[in-house]
């Protein structure tokens, strides 16, 4: 797992703000020494201790009680479940919409904030560098099943492809790593996995439906759609925000992270997959239950490192022409193109997992608004 860096302070000289400073000997020395500072900041992958601290914080919020109404959301047992409910509740307005990127940026940042404020985490949110492990994600330090991973694949069981998701190397319960005893309570709502998880006692998926965490990891999608060249091509070939986010979210020539089991059919390697964006490819590389359900996918601990990489990729795309690529969005306010056009002044409200209601325009920069971080 690689890291992002939280910037505690962005310091500039007082007179530079007024445009009154020219180069001087001290500034020259500062510039000369800056590469050494940058090298110290850019430590690379998380250390073993940092991974364990992140995992411990995640396990901590899984033990904290939910702040939601238990009558309205009986399946929300923990603070971790609160994040899942918020995603479920807003799924149809945060995928294939103008808010997709900004909403998930705020959502992932809020997850880190809750880890910090409620469980004493003092690190930063890591990301899954898809390209490094595209040929064999199971052997990555994220999914190798060690005590410093986010747990391994599910047990290998007989199963078929489900919808557009190829049958992988697992399919059963996760029994290795820190989350081997994790209980999933919410959903399913729109599962794409075989065998199908037990139906939720409530049609909306908010009932208590305890079951094991399942995964079906393989390289069938990652080796085709999550390679370094795929990421770079997405960044360099997308001249506008609409092209960038639509390509990122595409599924089999369509758009978005799945629309239920009606999107493709058959068994074997997954019928109908002719192209896929990095967003869907990452989710479906994890697959299983709840990873294969685009409503409840945050219930898999790997969701957060995947969306850390989504945000990193967007940040890199923005940085290629920051002035023209920051205060821009494209798309409607409802999935599948329904609803009015999204506006930068539309509100993003994360309820019990957010600290404030923001406008989209406040969430489009990693160094403005509530944010102050960079990726390494």
C-alpha positions in Angstrom: 0.0 0.0 0.0 1.3 3.4 -0.9 0.6 6.6 0.9 -0.8 10.1 0.6 0.7 12.9 2.6 -1.4 15.2 4.8 0.0 18.7 4.5 0.0 20.3 7.9 0.9 23.8 6.6 1.3 25.4 3.3 3.7 28.3 4.0 4.5 31.2 1.8 6.3 34.5 2.7 4.1 37.4 3.6 5.4 39.7 0.9 5.2 37.0 -1.8 1.5 37.1 -1.3 1.6 40.7 -2.3 3.8 40.0 -5.3 6.7 42.0 -3.8 9.5 39.4 -3.4 12.1 38.7 -6.0 14.7 35.9 -5.9 17.4 36.2 -3.2 20.3 34.2 -1.7 18.1 32.6 1.0 15.5 31.6 -1.5 18.2 30.1 -3.7 19.4 28.0 -0.8 15.8 26.9 -0.1 15.3 25.8 -3.7 18.7 24.0 -3.6 17.7 22.0 -0.5 14.1 21.3 -1.5 14.9 18.0 -3.3 16.2 16.7 0.0 13.0 17.6 1.8 10.9 16.1 -1.0 13.0 12.8 -0.8 12.4 12.6 2.9 8.6 13.1 2.5 8.4 10.6 -0.3 9.0 7.5 1.8 7.1 5.2 -0.6 5.1 2.3 0.6 3.7 2.0 4.1 5.9 0.4 6.6 4.8 -2.7 8.5 4.0 -0.5 11.6 2.0 1.9 9.5 -0.1 -0.9 7.9 -0.8 -2.4 11.3 -1.9 1.0 12.6 -4.3 1.5 9.7 -5.7 -2.0 10.2 -6.1 -1.5 13.9 -8.0 1.8 13.3 -10.3 0.0 10.9 -11.0 -2.8 13.4 -11.6 -0.1 16.0 -14.4 1.6 14.2 -15.9 -1.8 13.5 -16.3 -2.0 17.3 -17.7 1.5 17.8 -21.5 1.7 18.0 -23.5 3.1 15.0 -24.8 6.7 15.2 -27.8 5.8 13.1 -31.4 5.2 14.2 -31.5 1.4 14.9 -35.2 1.2 13.9 -34.6 2.8 10.5 -31.2 1.0 9.9 -31.2 -2.2 12.0 -28.3 -3.6 10.0 -26.0 -0.8 11.0 -24.2 -2.2 14.1 -21.0 -0.1 14.0 -19.5 3.2 12.9 -18.0 1.3 10.0 -21.6 0.3 9.0 -22.6 3.9 9.1 -20.3 4.5 6.1 -21.9 1.6 4.2 -25.4 3.0 4.9 -24.5 6.5 3.6 -23.1 4.9 0.4 -26.2 2.7 0.0 -28.6 5.6 0.6 -26.9 7.8 -2.1 -25.7 5.2 -4.6 -28.1 6.3 -7.4 -27.0 9.9 -7.2 -23.2 9.4 -6.9 -22.4 7.0 -9.7 -22.4 8.2 -13.4 -23.1 11.7 -12.1 -21.3 15.0 -12.0 -20.6 14.4 -8.3 -19.0 10.9 -8.6 -15.4 12.1 -8.2 -15.9 14.8 -5.6 -18.4 12.8 -3.5 -16.0 9.9 -3.2 -13.1 12.2 -2.5 -15.0 13.7 0.5 -16.2 10.2 1.5 -12.7 8.6 1.5 -11.3 11.7 3.3 -14.1 11.4 5.9 -13.2 7.8 6.5 -9.6 8.8 7.3 -11.0 11.6 9.5 -13.2 9.3 11.6 -10.2 6.8 12.0 -8.2 9.7 13.4 -10.8 11.4 15.6 -12.6 8.3 16.9 -9.8 5.7 17.0 -6.6 7.6 17.4 -5.1 6.9 13.9 -2.2 9.2 13.2 -1.4 8.0 9.6 -2.9 8.8 6.3 -5.2 6.9 3.9 -3.2 4.5 1.8 -4.0 3.7 -1.8 -3.9 0.5 -4.0 -1.4 1.1 -6.8 -3.3 -1.1 -9.3 -0.6 -1.3 -11.9 2.1 -2.7 -9.7 0.1 -5.8 -8.9 -2.1 -6.1 -12.0 -0.7 -9.5 -13.1 -1.2 -11.1 -9.7 -3.2 -9.1 -7.2 -3.4 -12.0 -4.7 0.3 -11.7 -4.1 0.2 -8.0 -3.4 0.7 -6.9 0.2 -2.9 -5.8 0.2 -4.4 -9.2 -0.5 -1.7 -11.7 0.5 -3.6 -12.8 3.7 -0.8 -11.7 6.1 -1.4 -9.9 9.3 -0.3 -6.6 7.6 -2.7 -7.1 4.6 -6.4 -6.3 4.3 -6.9 -10.1 4.4 -6.7 -12.5 1.5 -9.0 -14.0 -1.1 -12.0 -16.1 -0.1 -11.8 -19.8 0.1 -11.8 -21.5 -3.2 -15.2 -22.9 -3.9 -17.1 -24.1 -7.0 -18.9 -21.2 -8.5 -19.8 -19.5 -11.8 -19.4 -16.1 -13.3 -22.2 -13.8 -12.3 -23.3 -11.0 -14.6 -20.1 -9.4 -16.0 -17.9 -10.6 -13.2 -15.6 -13.5 -14.2 -15.3 -16.4 -11.8 -12.1 -16.0 -9.8 -9.9 -18.0 -7.6 -12.0 -17.8 -4.4 -15.7 -17.2 -4.0 -16.0 -18.3 -0.4 -15.4 -16.8 3.0 -12.2 -14.9 3.8 -10.3 -16.9 6.4 -6.9 -15.2 6.4 -5.6 -11.9 7.7 -7.0 -9.3 10.1 -10.6 -9.4 8.7 -11.0 -13.1 8.6 -13.7 -12.9 11.4 -15.5 -9.9 10.0 -19.3 -10.1 9.9 -21.1 -8.3 7.1 -24.6 -7.1 8.2 -26.0 -4.9 5.5 -27.3 -5.8 2.0 -27.3 -7.3 -0.4 -29.1 -4.8 -2.7 -27.7 -5.6 -6.2 -25.3 -8.5 -5.8 -23.0 -9.7 -8.6 -21.6 -12.9 -7.2 -22.2 -16.6 -7.3 -23.5 -18.2 -5.2 -25.8 -15.3 -4.4 -25.7 -14.1 -0.7 -28.8 -14.6 1.4 -31.5 -12.1 0.8 -31.8 -9.2 3.3 -34.9 -9.3 5.5 -35.7 -5.9 4.2 -36.1 -5.0 0.5 -34.0 -1.9 0.9 -31.0 -3.9 2.2 -30.9 -2.1 5.6 -32.0 -5.1 7.7 -29.5 -7.1 9.7 -28.3 -10.0 7.5 -25.1 -11.4 9.3 -22.8 -13.4 7.1 -19.1 -13.7 6.3 -17.0 -11.5 4.1 -16.5 -13.2 0.8 -14.0 -12.4 -2.0 -13.3 -13.8 -5.5 -10.0 -12.2 -6.5 -8.3 -13.0 -9.7 -6.2 -11.3 -12.3 -8.7 -11.7 -15.1 -9.7 -8.1 -15.1 -6.7 -6.4 -13.4 -4.3 -7.9 -16.1 -6.4 -6.3 -18.8 -7.7 -3.0 -17.4 -5.6 -2.1 -14.3 -2.1 -2.1 -15.8 0.1 1.0 -15.5 -0.4 1.7 -19.2 -4.2 1.6 -18.7 -4.0 4.2 -16.0 -1.6 6.4 -17.9 -3.7 6.2 -21.0 -6.8 7.2 -19.1 -5.0 10.3 -17.8 -3.3 11.3 -21.1 -6.1 10.6 -23.5 -8.9 12.3 -21.6 -9.1 15.9 -22.7 -12.1 16.9 -20.6 -13.7 15.9 -17.3 -16.6 14.1 -19.0 -14.3 11.9 -21.0 -12.1 11.2 -18.0 -14.9 10.2 -15.6 -16.9 8.2 -18.2 -13.9 6.2 -19.3 -13.0 5.6 -15.6 -16.4 4.3 -14.8 -17.1 2.3 -18.0 -18.3 -1.3 -17.7 -18.1 -3.6 -20.7 -18.6 -0.6 -23.0 -21.3 0.8 -20.8 -21.0 3.2 -17.8 -20.8 2.9 -14.1 -20.0 0.3 -11.5 -22.6 -2.2 -12.4 -26.4 -1.8 -12.6 -27.5 -5.1 -11.2 -27.5 -8.7 -12.5 -29.2 -7.7 -15.7 -25.9 -6.2 -17.1 -24.4 -9.3 -18.9 -25.1 -12.9 -18.3 -23.7 -16.4 -18.7 -20.9 -18.4 -17.1 -17.2 -18.9 -17.8 -15.1 -15.8 -18.0 -17.9 -13.2 -17.9 -20.2 -12.6 -20.8 -20.3 -9.3 -22.5 -17.0 -7.7 -21.2 -15.5 -5.8 -24.1 -13.9 -3.0 -22.2 -13.8 -1.8 -18.6 -12.7 1.3 -16.8 -10.4 1.3 -13.8 -13.2 2.0 -11.3 -15.2 -1.1 -12.2 -12.1 -3.3 -12.8 -10.9 -2.6 -9.3 -14.2 -3.4 -7.7 -14.7 -6.5 -9.7 -11.1 -7.7 -9.1 -12.1 -7.9 -5.4 -15.6 -9.1 -6.2 -17.5 -11.4 -3.9 -19.9 -10.2 -1.2 -20.2 -7.3 -0.5 -17.5 -6.3 -3.0 -19.6 -7.2 -6.0 -22.6 -5.1 -4.9 -22.2 -1.5 -6.0 -24.5 -0.3 -3.2 -22.7 -2.1 -0.3 -19.1 -2.3 -1.7 -17.7 -0.1 1.1 -18.4 -3.0 3.4 -15.2 -4.7 2.1 -12.2 -3.1 3.8 -10.4 -3.0 0.4 -12.9 -0.4 -0.9 -10.9 2.4 0.8 -7.6 1.7 -0.8 -9.3 1.3 -4.2 -11.0 4.7 -3.9 -7.8 6.2 -2.7 -6.3 5.2 -6.0 -9.4 6.6 -7.8 -8.8 9.9 -6.2 -5.0 9.8 -6.9 -5.7 9.2 -10.6 -8.2 12.1 -10.7 -5.6 14.3 -8.9 -2.9 13.4 -11.4 -5.3 14.1 -14.3 -6.2 17.5 -12.8 -2.5 18.4 -12.3 -1.8 18.2 -16.0 -3.7 21.4 -16.5 -4.7 22.5 -13.0 -6.2 25.8 -14.0 -8.6 24.3 -16.5 -9.3 21.0 -14.7 -10.2 21.9 -11.2 -13.5 23.8 -11.1 -15.1 21.5 -13.7 -17.7 18.7 -13.6 -19.9 17.0 -16.2 -22.9 14.8 -15.9 -26.4 14.7 -14.5 -27.5 14.6 -10.9 -28.9 11.0 -11.2 -27.3 7.8 -12.5 -28.0 6.7 -16.1 -28.3 10.4 -17.2 -31.6 11.1 -15.6 -32.2 14.3 -13.7 -31.0 17.8 -14.2 -27.4 18.7 -15.0 -25.1 18.6 -12.0 -23.9 22.0 -10.7 -20.8 23.0 -8.8 -23.1 24.5 -6.3 -24.9 21.3 -5.5 -24.5 20.0 -2.0 -22.7 16.9 -0.8 -24.0 15.7 2.6 -22.5 12.6 4.2 -24.8 12.7 7.2 -23.4 11.0 10.3 -20.0 10.3 8.7 -19.4 13.8 7.4 -18.3 16.8 9.4 -20.0 19.4 7.2 -22.2 19.8 4.2 -20.1 21.1 1.3 -20.8 22.3 -2.2 -19.1 20.3 -5.0 -16.9 23.3 -5.8 -15.4 23.0 -2.3 -14.3 19.4 -3.0 -12.6 19.5 -6.4 -9.1 20.4 -5.1 -6.9 18.4 -2.8 -5.3 21.6 -1.5 -8.3 23.8 -1.0 -11.6 23.6 0.8 -11.5 21.1 3.7 -8.5 19.2 2.1 -4.8 19.6 2.4 -3.0 16.6 1.0 -0.8 15.3 -1.8 -0.1 11.8 -3.2 3.3 10.1 -3.1 
